[in-house]
């Protein structure tokens, strides 16, 4: 959100012009973000293909909508980040730059909270509870997930809409209301960051509670000489571990976003270039993609099937190529067959 107002108050407070801008070199920007964007796009297109196949119809709601939200936001984010880079490099328009930056942050926030509710869903479905509240949530898990996802969208859309409206109002009219917009913008940024930290708290509590339950469950199984090789148990462990790692990624990304905002609004000495935060977001999205690939059985099994099919096709093509005789040997053999058949025909006559 640090783009919000960089152009708005740079002419009103001369001290901001003296601040040092911390930036990345062009080589570092494109060498890091380029491969990350390509990998994120290709992998999530594959995830989207997995979600749209017929076998995926067996995936229960709201799991499919949560996975679909993460995948769709990632794909849209890649296109938006690419468009934002093009705008920053080739279009001399502050309005277009800030709007594209706001859209990138909107998609990143929705992606982040969708993974939060994914881990909350797994916690509710894995961990048994006798409390009335959790029993009610488990019974109405679809409605609960739909409501919180709608709440996420409303909060982030309101924030993005205000940012775009304030920027367009300033550059079109410049009627002295920019200070009011800046104050409201700071309040909205604070609300969004507080909400993100609350979501992060819910996610970490869910993951650690699930890990605690699975640890106790595994100990009880080992005491009773049961088998720990259950695929269901392994899947639950993978989901929990990747959820904890995702929580760490969310925390680091949120902290970087908060530091970027505070450095712009509060620091009189320095601020961060927009590409630094974009690189952090790209790394976060890449980590999210890896966690989905490792933690979700649907994506992992489909990737194994695709790899086996490709490997089988390559091995089949290689074996048929090795069994094929050389060209001169084919010609010689064919001539020999013709000669023999000619001799046989003559003898029969």
N, C-alpha and C positions, 0 to 999 in steps of 0.2 A: 504493500500500500504506500510505499515511499514515493511513488510517482505522483501521488495525490497532492497537488499543490506545489510541486517543485517549480513549475512555471507560474503558479498563481501568486506566490509571495516573493519571488526573486527580485521583483522591481520595487517592492514596498519596504523591504528590510535590507539595506546595503550590506549588513554584516554577513548575510548568507552567501554573498558572492565571494567572500574571502575564505570560505571553507574549502578544505582539501577534499577532492573527490577520489576515493579509492576505486580503482578500476582494474580490469583484466586486459591483457594484450589481445589483439585480434586473433593471433595464432592460438592462444589458450582458449578463447571463446569458441572458435569453430572446431578445434581439434577435440575438445571435450564434449560440447553440446551437440555437434553434428552426429557422431556415432551413437550417442545416447538417444537422440530423437529417432534415428532410424531403427535402432533395436527396440525401443518402446513401441513404435508404430507397427513393425512387423509382428512382434510377439502378441500384441493386443488384438491385431487383426485375426491372428490364429485363435486367440481366446474367443473372439466374437464368432468365428466360424464354429467353434466347439459349442457355443451356447445356442446357435441357431439350427443345429442338426436335430434329427428326430429323437435320437437317444437322449438328448438333453431334456426332453419333455418329462422324463422321470424325476428330474430335479424339482423338489418341492418349493413352493413359494413360502416365505419371501426370499429364499436363498438365490433364486435365479435373478430376481430384480436387483438384489444387492450386488451380485457379480456383474450383471449387465450395467449397472450404474458406474461401477469402478472402471470397467472396460471402455464404455462409451465416453466417460469423462477423460480417460487417458488418451483415446484416439482424437477427440476434439481438442484436447490440450496440445497435442503434438502439432496439429494444424494451426492452432491459435498462436503457439510459440513461434512457429516458422513465419507466420504472417506478421507477428509483432517484430521479429528481427528484420524482415523486409521493410516494414514501415520505419523502423528506427534508422536503417541504413540508407534508404532511397527516397522516402517521402518526407518532405519538410513540412510536417503538420504536427503541432503539439497536441491538437485534439485527437487525431487518429492514433498518435502514440499512446496517449493516456487511456483511450478507450480500449485499444488492443491489450495493453498491460492489465487493465481492470478485468477483461474477459479471461485472461490467463490465470489471474488470482482466483476468480470465481470458480473456474473448473478445478483448480488445485484444491480449494476448500471443500467442494462437493466430493471430490475423490477421497479426501482425507476422512471426512465424516462418514462416508459410505463404508469405508473399511472399519471404522469404529463400531457401527451398528452391525456389521458382519460378525465381529468378534463378540459383541453382546448377544447376538443370536446364537452363536455356538455355545456360549456360556449357559444360556437358558436351556438349550437342548441337551447339553452334556451333563451338567451338574444337577442332580436331584435336590429338591428343596421341599420342605414341609410348611414353609411360610405362606400365608394367604396371598400376600402381594405377588410373590414369585410364581405361585400357582396360577394366579389370575393372568399374569403376564405371559406365562407359557401357554395358557389356553387361548389367549387372544394375541399371539405373537405377530400374526400378519397385520392386524390393525395397529399394533404398537409401532412396528417398523415403518409402516406407511405414514403414520402421523409424525414420527420424528424425522423421517426423510422429507416430508412436506415442510416441517418447521425449518430444517436446514436450508431448503431451497428459498423459503421466504426471507430468512435472515440475510443470506448471501445475495439474493436478488435485490433486496432493498438497499443494501450497502452499495452494490455495483450500480444500481439505477441512480442513487444519489450522487455518486462520484461522476458518472457520465453527465448528469444534469447540471451539476455545479460547474464542471469544466466548460460545457457548451454555453452556459449562462455567462461565465466570465469572459470567454473569448468573443462572444457575439455582442454582449451589451457593455461589459466593463462598467457597471453602474455603482460600484462601491460596496457591493454585497459580498465580496470575496472573503472578508474577515468573518462574516457570519457563517459562510460555507466552510471555512477552515475550522471554526469551533465545532460545528456540527460533524464535520468529517473526523475530527479527533475523537468525538464521542462515539461515533459509529465504529471507528477502528478499535476503540477500547471494548465496545460490546462484542465485536466479532472475535477479538483475541480472548476475551474472557470466556466466550462460548466455546472456542476451540480448546482451551485448557480444561473446561468442564468435560467436553467430549473425550479428551485425552485421559482425564482422570477415570471416567467410566470405562474406557478401553483397558487401562492398566489394571484396574480392580477386577474386571471380568477375566482378563488373561491370567492373573496371578491366582485368583480363586479357582479357575479351571485347572491350573497347574497343581495347586494344592490338593484338589480332589483327585486328580489322576495319580498323583504320588501316593496318596492313601489307598486308592483302588489297586494300584500295582503291588503295594506291600501286602494287602489282604489276599491278593491272588497268589503271590509267592508263598505266603504262609500256608495257604490251603493247597499247595502243590498244584495250582492251576497253570494254565498256559498263558505266557505273555506274548505269544506270537500271533495274536488275533489281528487281522487286518483293520478291523474297526478301531481297536485300541491304538495301533500305530498311526492311523489317520487322525485320530483325536490328538495324539501327541504332536504330530507335525503341525496341525492347525494351531495348537496352543503356542508352540515354540515360534512359529512364524508370526503369530499375533504379538508376542512380546517384542520380537525384533521390529515389527511394524510400529509398535508403540514408541520405541526408541527413535525410529525414523521420524515419526510425527512430532515428537518432542523437539528434536534437533531442528527440523524444518520450521516449526512454530517459533522457536527461540530466534532463529535467524531472521524470520519475518518481523518479529517484535523488535529486534535490535536495529534492523533497517529502518523501521518506522521511528523509533526513538532517536536514532542518530539524525534523522531528517528534522524532526520537530523540536528536539531538545538540545542537540549538540551544536555549539557555535564553531566547532573546529573542523569537523569532517562529516562526510556522508558517503554512502556506498553507491557505486554505479549500478544501474538496473541489471546488467548482465551477471553480476555476482549473485544476486538473488535468483535470477533465472537458472544459473548453473546449479544452485542448491536445490531448486525445485526439480530440475531434470534428474539429479541424483536421487531425490526422494521418489520420483515416479519410477525410476529404474529399479530401486529397491522394492517398491510395491509390486512391480511386475515379477520380480524374482520370487517374492513371497507368495504371490498367487500361483506361480508355476510349481513351487515346492509344496505348498500347503493344500492346494485344491486337487482332490483325486481326479476329478473330471478332466482337468487340463493335463495333468501328469500322465494319465493313462492314454489319453488321445495322442499326446506327443510321442509316447512309446510306440503306439500303433503306427503312426506316420513314419517314425524312424525305421521300424521293422519293414514296412512296405517299401520305403526308399532303398533300404539295404538289400532287400530281396530282389528288387528290380535291378539294382546295380550288379549284384552277384549273378543274376540270371543273364544279364547282358554280357558280362565278362566271360562267363562260362561258355555261352554260345559263340562268342568271338574266338575263344581259345580252341573250341572244337572244330571251327571252320578251317578246312585245308587251304594252303596257299593257292594263289591264282594259277601259277604254272602247273602245280600238281593237279588242280582241277581240270585244266586243259588236257594234260597228258592222260589222265584217267578217262576223260570223256572220249578222247581219240581211241584209246585202247578198247573201250567198250564198243565204240562204233565199228572198229576193225573186227573184233570178235563176233559181233552180231552180223557183220557182213559175211564173214567166213561161214557162220552157221547157216545163214540164208542160202549161200551158194551150195553148201553141202546138201541141204534139203532139196534143192532143185536138182 
